[in-house]
Amino acid sequence: MKTRDITQIALMTALIIALAFVPAIPVAIIPVPIVLQNFGIMLAGLLLGGKKGTISVALLMVMVAVGLPVLTGGHGGAISFIGPSGGYLLSWLLMPSLMALTNKLLGRFFQRNSFTNLLLTSIIVSIVITYLIAIVWISVQSHITLTQSLLANMIFAPGDILKAIIAVFIAKRLLPIINKNA
Ligand code: BTN
């Protein structure tokens, strides 16, 4: 790994932490808030790919585990992994490598790193797969049915689709620069 790679990883982790300063919006029907940090996780997958993206998110998770206040609203600690948001946090760690895989698989139908490919990749991974993990997690953790959990999680869909669209626009602008200097 080169100095440039380490710099990109560190900057991405710093960006995700900076997004924690944007206040969470509590949602009455589910004990998980609307946050902007998952937008940073989408960017990690889109801009850094599977390996570097995963390292940048893993660094965040290590900081959470040791109790640093790096999650939205300044919370952290290992307890975060077993709370209602635990499923989301797990999916954040998986997201960059799942995005890289989906981008590759969709490459059979849509050119890799095309707008369509990146947008479908972002929606499939950061919304469909992530929500599936979180829906099961919240259902077990909060003792509600899978249907109740599914319906409650849908509150996040409009905002997360918007975040995915914006993240893909940013990725389309930055990927040529990142890849040119690679
Ligand atoms: C935490 O700060 O403990 C994690 C919060 C996770 C919130 C999830 S991310 C996907 C979905 N979209 C949102 O805006 N909020 C939830």
Residues whose N, C-alpha, C, O or C-beta is under 5 A from the ligand:
A	BS01	BTN	V32 P33 I34 V35 N38 L71 T72 S85 Y88 F156 D160
